[in-house]
Amino acid sequence: MAVKQINDQDLSKSIAQNGKVIVDCYANWCGPCRMLSPIIDEIADELTDINFYKLDVDESEEIAKQYGIMSIPTLLFFNHGELKEKSVGFIPKDEIVEIIKKI
């Protein structure tokens, strides 16, 4: 499943979906974000029952404040609309998959 781009207005509707939702909070100028992006795309292609979204924190400052995003990349892991886990910084694919399994 393709990763979809969202903004402040879309986030609450997107995370309210049933099941697991992963939000990749990034900025275009961020090197580690650019390293993480293809990994998120790969996982999204493999785990098609999970919704993956990208959120540009430079364009969505309210969400960054709401979820206390101080560093990027930050991954937000939701299950049935509830934030279950937050990961800050670059992490490898296997760690992301492990977090997904436990939420």
N, CA, C and O of each residue as an XYZ file, in Angstrom:
412
protein
N       0.853     -1.177      0.000
C       0.000      0.000      0.000
C       0.898      1.240      0.000
O       1.889      1.290      0.729
N       0.564      2.205     -0.790
C       1.364      3.419     -0.881
C       1.234      4.260      0.380
O       0.196      4.262      1.042
N       2.308      4.973      0.699
C       2.301      5.896      1.824
C       1.638      7.179      1.345
O       1.987      7.706      0.289
N       0.678      7.683      2.124
C      -0.064      8.876      1.729
C       0.435     10.091      2.495
O       0.777     10.000      3.675
N       0.473     11.223      1.815
C       0.842     12.497      2.435
C      -0.385     13.082      3.128
O      -1.463     13.127      2.535
N      -0.239     13.532      4.374
C      -1.346     14.163      5.087
C      -0.881     15.480      5.693
O       0.310     15.791      5.696
N      -1.840     16.248      6.206
C      -1.530     17.510      6.877
C      -2.312     17.590      8.189
O      -2.948     16.618      8.595
N      -2.265     18.740      8.846
C      -2.952     18.933     10.136
C      -4.418     18.514     10.075
O      -4.913     17.823     10.965
N      -5.106     18.940      9.014
C      -6.532     18.695      8.911
C      -6.855     17.217      8.707
O      -7.897     16.742      9.158
N      -5.975     16.496      8.036
C      -6.219     15.090      7.716
C      -5.865     14.128      8.843
O      -6.388     13.015      8.888
N      -4.991     14.536      9.747
C      -4.430     13.580     10.701
C      -5.475     12.934     11.591
O      -5.502     11.709     11.710
N      -6.331     13.719     12.217
C      -7.290     13.119     13.158
C      -8.208     12.126     12.455
O      -8.527     11.074     13.009
N      -8.629     12.452     11.247
C      -9.472     11.537     10.475
C      -8.686     10.277     10.097
O      -9.235      9.176     10.116
N      -7.423     10.433      9.760
C      -6.599      9.312      9.323
C      -6.285      8.343     10.457
O      -6.302      7.129     10.255
N      -5.997      8.871     11.655
C      -5.647      7.969     12.760
C      -6.868      7.336     13.405
O      -6.747      6.349     14.130
N      -8.036      7.893     13.148
C      -9.259      7.346     13.730
C      -9.699      6.054     13.041
O     -10.624      5.385     13.501
N      -9.044      5.712     11.952
C      -9.389      4.483     11.244
C      -9.155      3.284     12.157
O      -8.301      3.317     13.043
N      -9.915      2.242     11.928
C      -9.698      1.020     12.696
C      -8.345      0.424     12.350
O      -7.884      0.515     11.213
N      -7.727     -0.176     13.330
C      -6.466     -0.859     13.086
C      -5.271      0.028     13.310
O      -5.354      1.081     13.941
N      -4.158     -0.424     12.777
C      -2.877      0.238     13.002
C      -2.619      1.310     11.953
O      -2.886      1.129     10.765
N      -2.088      2.438     12.434
C      -1.733      3.565     11.577
C      -0.345      4.040     12.002
O      -0.085      4.247     13.187
N       0.537      4.208     11.029
C       1.880      4.697     11.283
C       2.025      6.046     10.585
O       1.719      6.175      9.400
N       2.497      7.056     11.333
C       2.697      8.386     10.766
C       4.187      8.722     10.841
O       4.775      8.752     11.922
N       4.780      8.971      9.687
C       6.181      9.361      9.569
C       6.241     10.884      9.552
O       5.882     11.513      8.556
N       6.694     11.474     10.655
C       6.813     12.935     10.763
C       8.219     13.314     10.314
O       9.209     12.840     10.873
N       8.298     14.162      9.311
C       9.573     14.454      8.657
C       9.642     15.914      8.226
O       8.686     16.672      8.387
N      10.799     16.291      7.671
C      10.971     17.568      6.971
C      11.852     17.299      5.754
O      12.725     16.432      5.792
N      11.625     18.029      4.699
C      12.371     17.812      3.454
C      13.871     18.026      3.602
O      14.654     17.388      2.900
N      14.284     18.913      4.504
C      15.692     19.242      4.668
C      16.433     18.255      5.580
O      17.648     18.367      5.743
N      15.734     17.313      6.163
C      16.278     16.403      7.181
C      16.929     15.171      6.541
O      16.248     14.372      5.898
N      18.239     15.020      6.718
C      18.968     13.878      6.166
C      18.474     12.532      6.691
O      18.163     11.650      5.891
N      18.391     12.347      8.017
C      17.882     11.070      8.531
C      16.457     10.761      8.057
O      16.101      9.594      7.889
N      15.644     11.800      7.842
C      14.284     11.593      7.322
C      14.343     11.013      5.920
O      13.569     10.119      5.578
N      15.264     11.523      5.110
C      15.408     11.019      3.741
C      15.936      9.583      3.739
O      15.634      8.819      2.822
N      16.714      9.211      4.747
C      17.194      7.827      4.859
C      16.063      6.895      5.286
O      16.002      5.746      4.846
N      15.173      7.384      6.134
C      14.082      6.559      6.658
C      12.949      6.379      5.647
O      12.277      5.347      5.649
N      12.737      7.353      4.801
C      11.603      7.352      3.873
C      11.505      6.093      3.016
O      10.423      5.511      2.940
N      12.586      5.639      2.363
C      12.446      4.424      1.547
C      12.168      3.169      2.385
O      11.555      2.220      1.896
N      12.612      3.167      3.629
C      12.332      2.038      4.517
C      10.845      1.998      4.842
O      10.233      0.930      4.831
N      10.264      3.157      5.130
C       8.822      3.230      5.399
C       8.042      2.794      4.168
O       7.056      2.066      4.282
N       8.477      3.235      2.995
C       7.812      2.825      1.750
C       7.860      1.307      1.578
O       6.872      0.692      1.176
N       9.000      0.715      1.880
C       9.170     -0.733      1.750
C       8.254     -1.488      2.716
O       7.599     -2.456      2.331
N       8.215     -1.038      3.971
C       7.357     -1.680      4.966
C       5.883     -1.542      4.558
O       5.103     -2.484      4.701
N       5.516     -0.372      4.056
C       4.130     -0.137      3.625
C       3.739     -1.091      2.494
O       2.598     -1.549      2.432
N       4.680     -1.386      1.605
C       4.405     -2.330      0.519
C       4.242     -3.756      1.042
O       3.486     -4.547      0.478
N       4.953     -4.079      2.122
C       4.915     -5.432      2.686
C       3.722     -5.641      3.620
O       3.122     -6.716      3.621
N       3.376     -4.635      4.406
C       2.303     -4.752      5.400
C       1.090     -3.967      4.922
O       0.828     -2.861      5.394
N       0.367     -4.540      3.996
C      -0.708     -3.825      3.318
C      -1.956     -3.632      4.174
O      -2.871     -2.913      3.770
N      -2.011     -4.263      5.353
C      -3.178     -4.096      6.228
C      -3.012     -2.929      7.197
O      -3.873     -2.701      8.047
N      -1.904     -2.187      7.073
C      -1.632     -1.045      7.938
C      -1.614      0.213      7.075
O      -1.112      0.195      5.951
N      -2.168      1.312      7.611
C      -2.161      2.582      6.885
C      -0.924      3.381      7.281
O      -0.670      3.609      8.464
N      -0.164      3.802      6.278
C       1.052      4.584      6.486
C       0.847      5.985      5.919
O       0.313      6.159      4.823
N       1.288      6.984      6.695
C       1.163      8.381      6.284
C       2.464      9.118      6.535
O       3.237      8.754      7.421
N       2.701     10.167      5.742
C       3.831     11.073      5.938
C       3.262     12.441      6.272
O       2.299     12.900      5.659
N       3.881     13.084      7.263
C       3.433     14.390      7.721
C       4.637     15.324      7.785
O       5.556     15.098      8.571
N       4.635     16.366      6.966
C       5.721     17.355      6.955
C       5.522     18.290      8.149
O       4.572     19.072      8.173
N       6.413     18.213      9.136
C       6.237     19.007     10.357
C       6.420     20.501     10.122
O       5.921     21.313     10.901
N       7.125     20.872      9.065
C       7.265     22.296      8.745
C       5.936     22.884      8.291
O       5.690     24.076      8.477
N       5.082     22.066      7.701
C       3.774     22.518      7.237
C       2.664     22.203      8.236
O       1.536     22.668      8.073
N       2.968     21.432      9.248
C       1.959     20.980     10.221
C       2.450     21.223     11.640
O       2.599     20.286     12.425
N       2.696     22.469     11.957
C       3.265     22.814     13.266
C       2.340     22.470     14.427
O       2.815     22.134     15.511
N       1.035     22.548     14.220
C       0.092     22.227     15.294
C       0.213     20.774     15.731
O       0.178     20.475     16.925
N       0.352     19.880     14.774
C       0.495     18.454     15.088
C       1.815     18.222     15.802
O       1.880     17.449     16.758
N       2.863     18.887     15.346
C       4.160     18.743     16.005
C       4.057     19.153     17.479
O       4.610     18.485     18.353
N       3.360     20.232     17.743
C       3.156     20.669     19.138
C       2.291     19.675     19.902
O       2.610     19.309     21.033
N       1.200     19.242     19.283
C       0.256     18.341     19.940
C       0.923     17.042     20.391
O       0.625     16.537     21.473
N       1.812     16.505     19.578
C       2.449     15.228     19.893
C       3.870     15.395     20.431
O       4.601     14.412     20.553
N       4.265     16.611     20.750
C       5.570     16.859     21.362
C       6.742     16.462     20.481
O       7.742     15.935     20.969
N       6.620     16.712     19.195
C       7.688     16.348     18.271
C       8.746     17.442     18.302
O       8.540     18.551     17.807
N       9.883     17.097     18.897
C      10.991     18.043     19.041
C      12.139     17.712     18.094
O      12.946     18.582     17.764
N      12.214     16.467     17.661
C      13.265     15.996     16.752
C      12.620     15.142     15.670
O      11.576     14.522     15.874
N      13.272     15.132     14.520
C      12.766     14.318     13.422
C      13.904     13.484     12.859
O      15.066     13.872     12.985
N      13.608     12.366     12.252
C      12.282     11.829     12.038
C      11.657     11.294     13.331
O      12.352     10.802     14.220
N      10.351     11.403     13.408
C       9.580     10.811     14.497
C       8.494      9.946     13.867
O       7.774     10.380     12.968
N       8.393      8.725     14.354
C       7.330      7.831     13.915
C       6.300      7.733     15.027
O       6.643      7.477     16.181
N       5.038      7.938     14.675
C       3.927      7.796     15.610
C       3.176      6.529     15.249
O       2.775      6.338     14.101
N       2.988      5.664     16.239
C       2.328      4.381     16.032
C       0.980      4.403     16.743
O       0.920      4.468     17.970
N      -0.099      4.349     15.967
C      -1.458      4.375     16.507
C      -2.120      3.013     16.317
O      -1.853      2.297     15.352
N      -2.986      2.680     17.265
C      -3.829      1.500     17.113
C      -5.229      1.901     17.553
O      -5.441      2.288     18.702
N      -6.184      1.806     16.630
C      -7.575      2.210     16.875
C      -7.657      3.632     17.423
O      -8.401      3.902     18.366
N      -6.879      4.542     16.821
C      -6.939      5.953     17.163
C      -6.139      6.371     18.384
O      -6.084      7.559     18.702
N      -5.518      5.428     19.074
C      -4.767      5.737     20.292
C      -3.269      5.629     20.019
O      -2.797      4.633     19.470
N      -2.524      6.675     20.412
C      -1.069      6.651     20.261
C      -0.496      5.599     21.204
O      -0.647      5.697     22.422
N       0.161      4.594     20.631
C       0.712      3.494     21.418
C       2.215      3.590     21.598
O       2.757      3.115     22.596
N       2.894      4.206     20.628
C       4.355      4.240     20.655
C       4.829      5.429     19.839
O       4.171      5.856     18.890
N       5.994      5.961     20.230
C       6.610      7.057     19.481
C       8.098      6.760     19.394
O       8.741      6.473     20.404
N       8.638      6.829     18.198
C      10.051      6.561     17.965
C      10.685      7.815     17.383
O      10.174      8.387     16.420
N      11.807      8.245     17.973
C      12.486      9.462     17.529
C      13.853      9.098     16.962
O      14.610      8.342     17.570
N      14.155      9.646     15.789
C      15.431      9.386     15.143
C      15.337      8.224     14.179
O      14.324      7.529     14.108
N      16.409      8.031     13.441
C      16.451      6.938     12.473
C      16.536      5.613     13.213
O      17.350      5.450     14.122
N      15.689      4.668     12.817
C      15.790      3.303     13.327
C      15.689      2.350     12.141
O      15.020      2.656     11.154
N      16.350      1.198     12.233
C      16.328      0.260     11.107
C      14.976     -0.424     10.931
O      14.124     -0.416     11.819
N      14.818     -1.002      9.772
C      13.557     -1.636      9.386
C      13.095     -2.671     10.396
O      11.919     -2.686     10.762
N      13.996     -3.546     10.861
C      13.577     -4.615     11.760
C      13.026     -4.074     13.081
O      12.116     -4.669     13.658
N      13.566     -2.958     13.563
C      13.046     -2.346     14.792
C      11.654     -1.759     14.580
O      10.797     -1.854     15.459
N      11.429     -1.157     13.426
C      10.110     -0.604     13.108
C       9.078     -1.726     13.051
O       7.981     -1.599     13.594
N       9.435     -2.812     12.395
C       8.523     -3.954     12.274
C       8.211     -4.536     13.662
O       7.070     -4.917     13.925
N       9.204     -4.608     14.542
C       8.978     -5.111     15.899
C       7.989     -4.226     16.676
O       7.117     -4.727     17.387
N       8.140     -2.915     16.528
C       7.215     -1.993     17.198
C       5.797     -2.207     16.667
O       4.836     -2.247     17.436
N       5.681     -2.342     15.363
C       4.373     -2.563     14.745
C       3.741     -3.836     15.294
O       2.544     -3.854     15.585
N       4.516     -4.886     15.438
C       3.996     -6.161     15.947
C       3.470     -6.032     17.376
O       2.464     -6.650     17.725
N       4.148     -5.232     18.202
C       3.746     -5.171     19.604
C       2.605     -4.182     19.884
O       2.009     -4.216     20.961
N       2.303     -3.312     18.929
C       1.168     -2.411     19.165
C      -0.084     -3.115     18.706
O      -1.176     -2.556     18.802
